[in-house]
Amino acid sequence: MHQRLQPLTDINGVGSNRKHSFDYCLECLKSIHHETVPFMDSTTNMVSTPNDEQAHLLSLLGVAI
């Protein structure tokens, strides 16, 4: 993950001016949810829609939802 996120962190600033740290990226991705919802005789999978920043992180990681 560190290697794939490297392009983002390289252009991101240093010290307290840095927005994207590895921990920040993990926290950002944690808000994407997947739930299996039972309803009567079937189930439905619900996945939250990633925002632009999450979509960019997923793209760098090579992950598709």
CHARMM internal coordinates of N, CA and C (Angstrom, degrees):
IC EDIT
DIST 1 N 1 CA 1.4469
DIST 1 CA 1 C 1.5264
ANGL 1 N 1 CA 1 C 110.40
DIST 1 C 2 N 1.3310
ANGL 1 CA 1 C 2 N 115.93
DIHE 1 N 1 CA 1 C 2 N -41.08
DIST 2 N 2 CA 1.4639
ANGL 1 C 2 N 2 CA 118.68
DIHE 1 CA 1 C 2 N 2 CA -179.81
DIST 2 CA 2 C 1.5267
ANGL 2 N 2 CA 2 C 110.97
DIHE 1 C 2 N 2 CA 2 C -59.03
DIST 2 C 3 N 1.3264
ANGL 2 CA 2 C 3 N 117.02
DIHE 2 N 2 CA 2 C 3 N -42.81
DIST 3 N 3 CA 1.4703
ANGL 2 C 3 N 3 CA 120.63
DIHE 2 CA 2 C 3 N 3 CA -179.04
DIST 3 CA 3 C 1.5190
ANGL 3 N 3 CA 3 C 111.21
DIHE 2 C 3 N 3 CA 3 C -65.44
DIST 3 C 4 N 1.3120
ANGL 3 CA 3 C 4 N 117.41
DIHE 3 N 3 CA 3 C 4 N -42.85
DIST 4 N 4 CA 1.4648
ANGL 3 C 4 N 4 CA 120.25
DIHE 3 CA 3 C 4 N 4 CA -177.64
DIST 4 CA 4 C 1.5290
ANGL 4 N 4 CA 4 C 112.09
DIHE 3 C 4 N 4 CA 4 C -70.79
DIST 4 C 5 N 1.3184
ANGL 4 CA 4 C 5 N 117.35
DIHE 4 N 4 CA 4 C 5 N -28.01
DIST 5 N 5 CA 1.4700
ANGL 4 C 5 N 5 CA 120.98
DIHE 4 CA 4 C 5 N 5 CA 178.47
DIST 5 CA 5 C 1.5222
ANGL 5 N 5 CA 5 C 112.28
DIHE 4 C 5 N 5 CA 5 C -88.77
DIST 5 C 6 N 1.3196
ANGL 5 CA 5 C 6 N 117.65
DIHE 5 N 5 CA 5 C 6 N -4.30
DIST 6 N 6 CA 1.4600
ANGL 5 C 6 N 6 CA 122.62
DIHE 5 CA 5 C 6 N 6 CA -177.75
DIST 6 CA 6 C 1.5364
ANGL 6 N 6 CA 6 C 113.44
DIHE 5 C 6 N 6 CA 6 C -53.66
DIST 6 C 7 N 1.3469
ANGL 6 CA 6 C 7 N 120.10
DIHE 6 N 6 CA 6 C 7 N -43.53
DIST 7 N 7 CA 1.4762
ANGL 6 C 7 N 7 CA 118.85
DIHE 6 CA 6 C 7 N 7 CA 179.46
DIST 7 CA 7 C 1.5323
ANGL 7 N 7 CA 7 C 112.55
DIHE 6 C 7 N 7 CA 7 C -58.16
DIST 7 C 8 N 1.3001
ANGL 7 CA 7 C 8 N 117.47
DIHE 7 N 7 CA 7 C 8 N -34.09
DIST 8 N 8 CA 1.4592
ANGL 7 C 8 N 8 CA 121.90
DIHE 7 CA 7 C 8 N 8 CA 179.77
DIST 8 CA 8 C 1.5220
ANGL 8 N 8 CA 8 C 110.65
DIHE 7 C 8 N 8 CA 8 C -71.69
DIST 8 C 9 N 1.3136
ANGL 8 CA 8 C 9 N 116.84
DIHE 8 N 8 CA 8 C 9 N -45.00
DIST 9 N 9 CA 1.4612
ANGL 8 C 9 N 9 CA 119.52
DIHE 8 CA 8 C 9 N 9 CA -177.22
DIST 9 CA 9 C 1.5281
ANGL 9 N 9 CA 9 C 112.20
DIHE 8 C 9 N 9 CA 9 C -75.58
DIST 9 C 10 N 1.3228
ANGL 9 CA 9 C 10 N 118.59
DIHE 9 N 9 CA 9 C 10 N -24.47
DIST 10 N 10 CA 1.4707
ANGL 9 C 10 N 10 CA 121.26
DIHE 9 CA 9 C 10 N 10 CA 178.76
DIST 10 CA 10 C 1.5239
ANGL 10 N 10 CA 10 C 112.05
DIHE 9 C 10 N 10 CA 10 C -66.22
DIST 10 C 11 N 1.3250
ANGL 10 CA 10 C 11 N 118.17
DIHE 10 N 10 CA 10 C 11 N -35.06
DIST 11 N 11 CA 1.4733
ANGL 10 C 11 N 11 CA 121.59
DIHE 10 CA 10 C 11 N 11 CA -176.15
DIST 11 CA 11 C 1.5170
ANGL 11 N 11 CA 11 C 111.80
DIHE 10 C 11 N 11 CA 11 C -99.72
DIST 11 C 12 N 1.2935
ANGL 11 CA 11 C 12 N 117.01
DIHE 11 N 11 CA 11 C 12 N 16.19
DIST 12 N 12 CA 1.4507
ANGL 11 C 12 N 12 CA 121.36
DIHE 11 CA 11 C 12 N 12 CA -166.30
DIST 12 CA 12 C 1.5112
ANGL 12 N 12 CA 12 C 116.55
DIHE 11 C 12 N 12 CA 12 C -100.49
DIST 12 C 13 N 1.3062
ANGL 12 CA 12 C 13 N 120.39
DIHE 12 N 12 CA 12 C 13 N -5.21
DIST 13 N 13 CA 1.4519
ANGL 12 C 13 N 13 CA 121.08
DIHE 12 CA 12 C 13 N 13 CA -176.50
DIST 13 CA 13 C 1.5180
ANGL 13 N 13 CA 13 C 111.15
DIHE 12 C 13 N 13 CA 13 C 100.14
DIST 13 C 14 N 1.3231
ANGL 13 CA 13 C 14 N 114.94
DIHE 13 N 13 CA 13 C 14 N -178.44
DIST 14 N 14 CA 1.4604
ANGL 13 C 14 N 14 CA 120.20
DIHE 13 CA 13 C 14 N 14 CA -178.44
DIST 14 CA 14 C 1.5236
ANGL 14 N 14 CA 14 C 110.19
DIHE 13 C 14 N 14 CA 14 C -133.36
DIST 14 C 15 N 1.3138
ANGL 14 CA 14 C 15 N 115.03
DIHE 14 N 14 CA 14 C 15 N 161.74
DIST 15 N 15 CA 1.4569
ANGL 14 C 15 N 15 CA 121.37
DIHE 14 CA 14 C 15 N 15 CA 175.66
DIST 15 CA 15 C 1.5122
ANGL 15 N 15 CA 15 C 113.55
DIHE 14 C 15 N 15 CA 15 C 57.11
DIST 15 C 16 N 1.3273
ANGL 15 CA 15 C 16 N 115.89
DIHE 15 N 15 CA 15 C 16 N -136.35
DIST 16 N 16 CA 1.4623
ANGL 15 C 16 N 16 CA 120.54
DIHE 15 CA 15 C 16 N 16 CA -176.95
DIST 16 CA 16 C 1.5280
ANGL 16 N 16 CA 16 C 112.20
DIHE 15 C 16 N 16 CA 16 C -71.91
DIST 16 C 17 N 1.3388
ANGL 16 CA 16 C 17 N 117.70
DIHE 16 N 16 CA 16 C 17 N -13.26
DIST 17 N 17 CA 1.4624
ANGL 16 C 17 N 17 CA 121.28
DIHE 16 CA 16 C 17 N 17 CA 177.51
DIST 17 CA 17 C 1.5226
ANGL 17 N 17 CA 17 C 112.36
DIHE 16 C 17 N 17 CA 17 C -82.56
DIST 17 C 18 N 1.3223
ANGL 17 CA 17 C 18 N 116.60
DIHE 17 N 17 CA 17 C 18 N -7.00
DIST 18 N 18 CA 1.4681
ANGL 17 C 18 N 18 CA 121.22
DIHE 17 CA 17 C 18 N 18 CA -178.27
DIST 18 CA 18 C 1.5209
ANGL 18 N 18 CA 18 C 109.58
DIHE 17 C 18 N 18 CA 18 C -76.31
DIST 18 C 19 N 1.3238
ANGL 18 CA 18 C 19 N 116.49
DIHE 18 N 18 CA 18 C 19 N 125.42
DIST 19 N 19 CA 1.4658
ANGL 18 C 19 N 19 CA 120.71
DIHE 18 CA 18 C 19 N 19 CA 178.23
DIST 19 CA 19 C 1.5175
ANGL 19 N 19 CA 19 C 110.48
DIHE 18 C 19 N 19 CA 19 C -89.79
DIST 19 C 20 N 1.3215
ANGL 19 CA 19 C 20 N 117.85
DIHE 19 N 19 CA 19 C 20 N -46.60
DIST 20 N 20 CA 1.4561
ANGL 19 C 20 N 20 CA 121.43
DIHE 19 CA 19 C 20 N 20 CA -174.11
DIST 20 CA 20 C 1.5186
ANGL 20 N 20 CA 20 C 110.99
DIHE 19 C 20 N 20 CA 20 C -98.92
DIST 20 C 21 N 1.2988
ANGL 20 CA 20 C 21 N 115.45
DIHE 20 N 20 CA 20 C 21 N 109.22
DIST 21 N 21 CA 1.4524
ANGL 20 C 21 N 21 CA 121.47
DIHE 20 CA 20 C 21 N 21 CA 169.48
DIST 21 CA 21 C 1.5262
ANGL 21 N 21 CA 21 C 105.78
DIHE 20 C 21 N 21 CA 21 C -110.66
DIST 21 C 22 N 1.3058
ANGL 21 CA 21 C 22 N 116.29
DIHE 21 N 21 CA 21 C 22 N 169.65
DIST 22 N 22 CA 1.4586
ANGL 21 C 22 N 22 CA 119.32
DIHE 21 CA 21 C 22 N 22 CA 178.35
DIST 22 CA 22 C 1.5306
ANGL 22 N 22 CA 22 C 109.97
DIHE 21 C 22 N 22 CA 22 C -59.51
DIST 22 C 23 N 1.3338
ANGL 22 CA 22 C 23 N 116.39
DIHE 22 N 22 CA 22 C 23 N -43.70
DIST 23 N 23 CA 1.4730
ANGL 22 C 23 N 23 CA 120.11
DIHE 22 CA 22 C 23 N 23 CA 179.39
DIST 23 CA 23 C 1.5229
ANGL 23 N 23 CA 23 C 111.54
DIHE 22 C 23 N 23 CA 23 C -63.01
DIST 23 C 24 N 1.3316
ANGL 23 CA 23 C 24 N 116.87
DIHE 23 N 23 CA 23 C 24 N -39.87
DIST 24 N 24 CA 1.4676
ANGL 23 C 24 N 24 CA 120.26
DIHE 23 CA 23 C 24 N 24 CA 178.00
DIST 24 CA 24 C 1.5279
ANGL 24 N 24 CA 24 C 110.22
DIHE 23 C 24 N 24 CA 24 C -61.29
DIST 24 C 25 N 1.3216
ANGL 24 CA 24 C 25 N 116.80
DIHE 24 N 24 CA 24 C 25 N -43.51
DIST 25 N 25 CA 1.4704
ANGL 24 C 25 N 25 CA 121.20
DIHE 24 CA 24 C 25 N 25 CA 179.88
DIST 25 CA 25 C 1.5232
ANGL 25 N 25 CA 25 C 110.87
DIHE 24 C 25 N 25 CA 25 C -61.37
DIST 25 C 26 N 1.3244
ANGL 25 CA 25 C 26 N 117.07
DIHE 25 N 25 CA 25 C 26 N -43.11
DIST 26 N 26 CA 1.4610
ANGL 25 C 26 N 26 CA 120.35
DIHE 25 CA 25 C 26 N 26 CA 178.16
DIST 26 CA 26 C 1.5217
ANGL 26 N 26 CA 26 C 111.36
DIHE 25 C 26 N 26 CA 26 C -62.71
DIST 26 C 27 N 1.3294
ANGL 26 CA 26 C 27 N 116.88
DIHE 26 N 26 CA 26 C 27 N -43.53
DIST 27 N 27 CA 1.4706
ANGL 26 C 27 N 27 CA 120.42
DIHE 26 CA 26 C 27 N 27 CA 178.92
DIST 27 CA 27 C 1.5215
ANGL 27 N 27 CA 27 C 110.76
DIHE 26 C 27 N 27 CA 27 C -62.56
DIST 27 C 28 N 1.3084
ANGL 27 CA 27 C 28 N 116.30
DIHE 27 N 27 CA 27 C 28 N -40.55
DIST 28 N 28 CA 1.4651
ANGL 27 C 28 N 28 CA 121.17
DIHE 27 CA 27 C 28 N 28 CA 179.34
DIST 28 CA 28 C 1.5230
ANGL 28 N 28 CA 28 C 110.77
DIHE 27 C 28 N 28 CA 28 C -62.17
DIST 28 C 29 N 1.3230
ANGL 28 CA 28 C 29 N 117.02
DIHE 28 N 28 CA 28 C 29 N -42.81
DIST 29 N 29 CA 1.4632
ANGL 28 C 29 N 29 CA 121.24
DIHE 28 CA 28 C 29 N 29 CA -178.19
DIST 29 CA 29 C 1.5265
ANGL 29 N 29 CA 29 C 112.72
DIHE 28 C 29 N 29 CA 29 C -74.72
DIST 29 C 30 N 1.3332
ANGL 29 CA 29 C 30 N 117.38
DIHE 29 N 29 CA 29 C 30 N -23.13
DIST 30 N 30 CA 1.4611
ANGL 29 C 30 N 30 CA 120.63
DIHE 29 CA 29 C 30 N 30 CA -179.65
DIST 30 CA 30 C 1.5229
ANGL 30 N 30 CA 30 C 113.23
DIHE 29 C 30 N 30 CA 30 C -62.38
DIST 30 C 31 N 1.3099
ANGL 30 CA 30 C 31 N 116.98
DIHE 30 N 30 CA 30 C 31 N -23.40
DIST 31 N 31 CA 1.4669
ANGL 30 C 31 N 31 CA 118.73
DIHE 30 CA 30 C 31 N 31 CA -176.73
DIST 31 CA 31 C 1.5298
ANGL 31 N 31 CA 31 C 113.00
DIHE 30 C 31 N 31 CA 31 C -82.65
DIST 31 C 32 N 1.3286
ANGL 31 CA 31 C 32 N 117.19
DIHE 31 N 31 CA 31 C 32 N 0.80
DIST 32 N 32 CA 1.4673
ANGL 31 C 32 N 32 CA 120.46
DIHE 31 CA 31 C 32 N 32 CA 172.45
DIST 32 CA 32 C 1.5260
ANGL 32 N 32 CA 32 C 106.89
DIHE 31 C 32 N 32 CA 32 C -83.79
DIST 32 C 33 N 1.3168
ANGL 32 CA 32 C 33 N 116.20
DIHE 32 N 32 CA 32 C 33 N 125.55
DIST 33 N 33 CA 1.4644
ANGL 32 C 33 N 33 CA 119.87
DIHE 32 CA 32 C 33 N 33 CA -174.88
DIST 33 CA 33 C 1.5174
ANGL 33 N 33 CA 33 C 112.21
DIHE 32 C 33 N 33 CA 33 C -119.39
DIST 33 C 34 N 1.3166
ANGL 33 CA 33 C 34 N 114.38
DIHE 33 N 33 CA 33 C 34 N 147.74
DIST 34 N 34 CA 1.4594
ANGL 33 C 34 N 34 CA 122.70
DIHE 33 CA 33 C 34 N 34 CA 174.02
DIST 34 CA 34 C 1.5204
ANGL 34 N 34 CA 34 C 107.01
DIHE 33 C 34 N 34 CA 34 C -129.45
DIST 34 C 35 N 1.3118
ANGL 34 CA 34 C 35 N 116.20
DIHE 34 N 34 CA 34 C 35 N 127.26
DIST 35 N 35 CA 1.4630
ANGL 34 C 35 N 35 CA 120.62
DIHE 34 CA 34 C 35 N 35 CA 178.59
DIST 35 CA 35 C 1.5175
ANGL 35 N 35 CA 35 C 109.85
DIHE 34 C 35 N 35 CA 35 C -133.23
DIST 35 C 36 N 1.3072
ANGL 35 CA 35 C 36 N 115.44
DIHE 35 N 35 CA 35 C 36 N 143.23
DIST 36 N 36 CA 1.4549
ANGL 35 C 36 N 36 CA 121.39
DIHE 35 CA 35 C 36 N 36 CA 170.63
DIST 36 CA 36 C 1.5267
ANGL 36 N 36 CA 36 C 106.26
DIHE 35 C 36 N 36 CA 36 C -103.14
DIST 36 C 37 N 1.3195
ANGL 36 CA 36 C 37 N 116.02
DIHE 36 N 36 CA 36 C 37 N 116.87
DIST 37 N 37 CA 1.4577
ANGL 36 C 37 N 37 CA 121.52
DIHE 36 CA 36 C 37 N 37 CA -174.64
DIST 37 CA 37 C 1.5264
ANGL 37 N 37 CA 37 C 109.91
DIHE 36 C 37 N 37 CA 37 C -108.09
DIST 37 C 38 N 1.3329
ANGL 37 CA 37 C 38 N 116.83
DIHE 37 N 37 CA 37 C 38 N 116.47
DIST 38 N 38 CA 1.4641
ANGL 37 C 38 N 38 CA 118.51
DIHE 37 CA 37 C 38 N 38 CA 176.35
DIST 38 CA 38 C 1.5279
ANGL 38 N 38 CA 38 C 110.06
DIHE 37 C 38 N 38 CA 38 C -77.23
DIST 38 C 39 N 1.3063
ANGL 38 CA 38 C 39 N 115.43
DIHE 38 N 38 CA 38 C 39 N 138.49
DIST 39 N 39 CA 1.4561
ANGL 38 C 39 N 39 CA 120.32
DIHE 38 CA 38 C 39 N 39 CA 177.59
DIST 39 CA 39 C 1.5165
ANGL 39 N 39 CA 39 C 108.37
DIHE 38 C 39 N 39 CA 39 C -145.26
DIST 39 C 40 N 1.2918
ANGL 39 CA 39 C 40 N 115.34
DIHE 39 N 39 CA 39 C 40 N 114.13
DIST 40 N 40 CA 1.4550
ANGL 39 C 40 N 40 CA 123.09
DIHE 39 CA 39 C 40 N 40 CA -177.28
DIST 40 CA 40 C 1.5270
ANGL 40 N 40 CA 40 C 109.86
DIHE 39 C 40 N 40 CA 40 C 52.94
DIST 40 C 41 N 1.3319
ANGL 40 CA 40 C 41 N 118.74
DIHE 40 N 40 CA 40 C 41 N -117.22
DIST 41 N 41 CA 1.4642
ANGL 40 C 41 N 41 CA 121.26
DIHE 40 CA 40 C 41 N 41 CA -177.76
DIST 41 CA 41 C 1.5217
ANGL 41 N 41 CA 41 C 114.06
DIHE 40 C 41 N 41 CA 41 C -98.00
DIST 41 C 42 N 1.3154
ANGL 41 CA 41 C 42 N 118.04
DIHE 41 N 41 CA 41 C 42 N 13.87
DIST 42 N 42 CA 1.4648
ANGL 41 C 42 N 42 CA 119.79
DIHE 41 CA 41 C 42 N 42 CA -179.24
DIST 42 CA 42 C 1.5261
ANGL 42 N 42 CA 42 C 109.87
DIHE 41 C 42 N 42 CA 42 C -139.56
DIST 42 C 43 N 1.3040
ANGL 42 CA 42 C 43 N 115.21
DIHE 42 N 42 CA 42 C 43 N 176.41
DIST 43 N 43 CA 1.4644
ANGL 42 C 43 N 43 CA 120.99
DIHE 42 CA 42 C 43 N 43 CA 175.54
DIST 43 CA 43 C 1.5265
ANGL 43 N 43 CA 43 C 108.95
DIHE 42 C 43 N 43 CA 43 C -129.42
DIST 43 C 44 N 1.3061
ANGL 43 CA 43 C 44 N 115.04
DIHE 43 N 43 CA 43 C 44 N 154.11
DIST 44 N 44 CA 1.4528
ANGL 43 C 44 N 44 CA 121.80
DIHE 43 CA 43 C 44 N 44 CA 178.43
DIST 44 CA 44 C 1.5144
ANGL 44 N 44 CA 44 C 108.43
DIHE 43 C 44 N 44 CA 44 C -128.88
DIST 44 C 45 N 1.3219
ANGL 44 CA 44 C 45 N 116.77
DIHE 44 N 44 CA 44 C 45 N 136.10
DIST 45 N 45 CA 1.4606
ANGL 44 C 45 N 45 CA 121.73
DIHE 44 CA 44 C 45 N 45 CA 174.98
DIST 45 CA 45 C 1.5129
ANGL 45 N 45 CA 45 C 109.04
DIHE 44 C 45 N 45 CA 45 C -93.35
DIST 45 C 46 N 1.3250
ANGL 45 CA 45 C 46 N 115.28
DIHE 45 N 45 CA 45 C 46 N 128.72
DIST 46 N 46 CA 1.4576
ANGL 45 C 46 N 46 CA 120.73
DIHE 45 CA 45 C 46 N 46 CA 178.46
DIST 46 CA 46 C 1.5261
ANGL 46 N 46 CA 46 C 108.60
DIHE 45 C 46 N 46 CA 46 C -119.40
DIST 46 C 47 N 1.3343
ANGL 46 CA 46 C 47 N 116.00
DIHE 46 N 46 CA 46 C 47 N 127.64
DIST 47 N 47 CA 1.4626
ANGL 46 C 47 N 47 CA 121.78
DIHE 46 CA 46 C 47 N 47 CA 178.56
DIST 47 CA 47 C 1.5197
ANGL 47 N 47 CA 47 C 107.22
DIHE 46 C 47 N 47 CA 47 C -124.81
DIST 47 C 48 N 1.3402
ANGL 47 CA 47 C 48 N 116.51
DIHE 47 N 47 CA 47 C 48 N 130.53
DIST 48 N 48 CA 1.4554
ANGL 47 C 48 N 48 CA 119.00
DIHE 47 CA 47 C 48 N 48 CA 177.66
DIST 48 CA 48 C 1.5256
ANGL 48 N 48 CA 48 C 109.76
DIHE 47 C 48 N 48 CA 48 C -66.68
DIST 48 C 49 N 1.3048
ANGL 48 CA 48 C 49 N 116.00
DIHE 48 N 48 CA 48 C 49 N 152.94
DIST 49 N 49 CA 1.4641
ANGL 48 C 49 N 49 CA 121.52
DIHE 48 CA 48 C 49 N 49 CA 179.05
DIST 49 CA 49 C 1.5293
ANGL 49 N 49 CA 49 C 108.89
DIHE 48 C 49 N 49 CA 49 C -86.26
DIST 49 C 50 N 1.3334
ANGL 49 CA 49 C 50 N 117.56
DIHE 49 N 49 CA 49 C 50 N 121.81
DIST 50 N 50 CA 1.4698
ANGL 49 C 50 N 50 CA 119.85
DIHE 49 CA 49 C 50 N 50 CA 179.65
DIST 50 CA 50 C 1.5295
ANGL 50 N 50 CA 50 C 110.97
DIHE 49 C 50 N 50 CA 50 C -64.08
DIST 50 C 51 N 1.3472
ANGL 50 CA 50 C 51 N 115.52
DIHE 50 N 50 CA 50 C 51 N 141.29
DIST 51 N 51 CA 1.4608
ANGL 50 C 51 N 51 CA 118.96
DIHE 50 CA 50 C 51 N 51 CA 173.59
DIST 51 CA 51 C 1.5298
ANGL 51 N 51 CA 51 C 108.71
DIHE 50 C 51 N 51 CA 51 C -75.88
DIST 51 C 52 N 1.3211
ANGL 51 CA 51 C 52 N 117.33
DIHE 51 N 51 CA 51 C 52 N 179.18
DIST 52 N 52 CA 1.4718
ANGL 51 C 52 N 52 CA 120.81
DIHE 51 CA 51 C 52 N 52 CA -175.69
DIST 52 CA 52 C 1.5293
ANGL 52 N 52 CA 52 C 112.37
DIHE 51 C 52 N 52 CA 52 C -58.90
DIST 52 C 53 N 1.3206
ANGL 52 CA 52 C 53 N 116.78
DIHE 52 N 52 CA 52 C 53 N -42.37
DIST 53 N 53 CA 1.4628
ANGL 52 C 53 N 53 CA 120.03
DIHE 52 CA 52 C 53 N 53 CA -178.84
DIST 53 CA 53 C 1.5275
ANGL 53 N 53 CA 53 C 110.83
DIHE 52 C 53 N 53 CA 53 C -67.05
DIST 53 C 54 N 1.3174
ANGL 53 CA 53 C 54 N 117.30
DIHE 53 N 53 CA 53 C 54 N -43.29
DIST 54 N 54 CA 1.4611
ANGL 53 C 54 N 54 CA 120.91
DIHE 53 CA 53 C 54 N 54 CA 177.44
DIST 54 CA 54 C 1.5252
ANGL 54 N 54 CA 54 C 110.90
DIHE 53 C 54 N 54 CA 54 C -63.50
DIST 54 C 55 N 1.3231
ANGL 54 CA 54 C 55 N 117.16
DIHE 54 N 54 CA 54 C 55 N -40.93
DIST 55 N 55 CA 1.4638
ANGL 54 C 55 N 55 CA 121.19
DIHE 54 CA 54 C 55 N 55 CA 178.71
DIST 55 CA 55 C 1.5313
ANGL 55 N 55 CA 55 C 110.55
DIHE 54 C 55 N 55 CA 55 C -61.56
DIST 55 C 56 N 1.3254
ANGL 55 CA 55 C 56 N 116.27
DIHE 55 N 55 CA 55 C 56 N -39.47
DIST 56 N 56 CA 1.4721
ANGL 55 C 56 N 56 CA 120.20
DIHE 55 CA 55 C 56 N 56 CA 178.55
DIST 56 CA 56 C 1.5312
ANGL 56 N 56 CA 56 C 110.27
DIHE 55 C 56 N 56 CA 56 C -65.42
DIST 56 C 57 N 1.3232
ANGL 56 CA 56 C 57 N 117.02
DIHE 56 N 56 CA 56 C 57 N -44.26
DIST 57 N 57 CA 1.4678
ANGL 56 C 57 N 57 CA 120.99
DIHE 56 CA 56 C 57 N 57 CA 178.24
DIST 57 CA 57 C 1.5170
ANGL 57 N 57 CA 57 C 110.68
DIHE 56 C 57 N 57 CA 57 C -61.72
DIST 57 C 58 N 1.3218
ANGL 57 CA 57 C 58 N 117.14
DIHE 57 N 57 CA 57 C 58 N -44.84
DIST 58 N 58 CA 1.4722
ANGL 57 C 58 N 58 CA 120.71
DIHE 57 CA 57 C 58 N 58 CA 179.17
DIST 58 CA 58 C 1.5316
ANGL 58 N 58 CA 58 C 111.13
DIHE 57 C 58 N 58 CA 58 C -62.14
DIST 58 C 59 N 1.3263
ANGL 58 CA 58 C 59 N 115.70
DIHE 58 N 58 CA 58 C 59 N -37.82
DIST 59 N 59 CA 1.4594
ANGL 58 C 59 N 59 CA 120.47
DIHE 58 CA 58 C 59 N 59 CA 178.41
DIST 59 CA 59 C 1.5395
ANGL 59 N 59 CA 59 C 110.73
DIHE 58 C 59 N 59 CA 59 C -64.13
DIST 59 C 60 N 1.3272
ANGL 59 CA 59 C 60 N 116.71
DIHE 59 N 59 CA 59 C 60 N -44.97
DIST 60 N 60 CA 1.4658
ANGL 59 C 60 N 60 CA 120.08
DIHE 59 CA 59 C 60 N 60 CA 177.80
DIST 60 CA 60 C 1.5200
ANGL 60 N 60 CA 60 C 111.44
DIHE 59 C 60 N 60 CA 60 C -62.26
DIST 60 C 61 N 1.3298
ANGL 60 CA 60 C 61 N 116.57
DIHE 60 N 60 CA 60 C 61 N -33.93
DIST 61 N 61 CA 1.4611
ANGL 60 C 61 N 61 CA 121.03
DIHE 60 CA 60 C 61 N 61 CA -179.54
DIST 61 CA 61 C 1.5150
ANGL 61 N 61 CA 61 C 112.64
DIHE 60 C 61 N 61 CA 61 C -82.24
DIST 61 C 62 N 1.3392
ANGL 61 CA 61 C 62 N 117.03
DIHE 61 N 61 CA 61 C 62 N -10.48
DIST 62 N 62 CA 1.4548
ANGL 61 C 62 N 62 CA 120.37
DIHE 61 CA 61 C 62 N 62 CA -179.80
DIST 62 CA 62 C 1.5264
ANGL 62 N 62 CA 62 C 112.84
DIHE 61 C 62 N 62 CA 62 C 74.60
DIST 62 C 63 N 1.3388
ANGL 62 CA 62 C 63 N 115.79
DIHE 62 N 62 CA 62 C 63 N 30.81
DIST 63 N 63 CA 1.4523
ANGL 62 C 63 N 63 CA 121.78
DIHE 62 CA 62 C 63 N 63 CA -177.18
DIST 63 CA 63 C 1.5205
ANGL 63 N 63 CA 63 C 108.99
DIHE 62 C 63 N 63 CA 63 C -110.02
DIST 63 C 64 N 1.3237
ANGL 63 CA 63 C 64 N 116.47
DIHE 63 N 63 CA 63 C 64 N 131.84
DIST 64 N 64 CA 1.4653
ANGL 63 C 64 N 64 CA 121.92
DIHE 63 CA 63 C 64 N 64 CA 175.89
DIST 64 CA 64 C 1.5199
ANGL 64 N 64 CA 64 C 108.78
DIHE 63 C 64 N 64 CA 64 C -113.18
DIST 64 C 65 N 1.3087
ANGL 64 CA 64 C 65 N 115.47
DIHE 64 N 64 CA 64 C 65 N 141.28
DIST 65 N 65 CA 1.4785
ANGL 64 C 65 N 65 CA 120.24
DIHE 64 CA 64 C 65 N 65 CA 176.99
DIST 65 CA 65 C 1.5148
ANGL 65 N 65 CA 65 C 107.89
DIHE 64 C 65 N 65 CA 65 C -110.05
END
COOR INIT
IC SEED 1 N 1 CA 1 C
IC BUILD
